[in-house]
Amino acid sequence: MGVSFLGIGKRKKSGRIAKERIAFVLYSDRLALSPKKIEELKKDFYSLVLKYVKLNEEDISIKIRREGKRTILIAEFPMKQN
């Protein structure tokens, strides 16, 4: 899938990757966001950020988590010096 939040680009054990994927699917189901929509969101975010900083698409990590009744989307990417 080429999505860093699923463990690509990082060295993780397969059990941990599977756990993250299951959590992601559960969260996306609660939000009514399909994996395809999440991938579209990632690509749109990448296009937006690329206007301001240099980075590779695989450097972007998008995570969704629950805190109480709130659902939080976290986007992380390394800032490179020009």
Rosetta blueprint (number, residue, H / E / L):
1 M L
2 G L
3 V L
4 S H
5 F H
6 L H
7 G L
8 I L
9 G L
10 K L
11 R L
12 K L
13 K L
14 S H
15 G H
16 R H
17 I H
18 A H
19 K H
20 E H
21 R H
22 I H
23 A H
24 F H
25 V H
26 L H
27 Y H
28 S H
29 D H
30 R H
31 L H
32 A L
33 L L
34 S L
35 P H
36 K H
37 K H
38 I H
39 E H
40 E H
41 L H
42 K H
43 K H
44 D H
45 F H
46 Y H
47 S H
48 L H
49 V H
50 L H
51 K L
52 Y L
53 V L
54 K L
55 L L
56 N L
57 E H
58 E H
59 D H
60 I L
61 S E
62 I E
63 K E
64 I E
65 R E
66 R E
67 E E
68 G L
69 K L
70 R E
71 T E
72 I E
73 L E
74 I E
75 A E
76 E E
77 F L
78 P L
79 M L
80 K L
81 Q L
82 N L
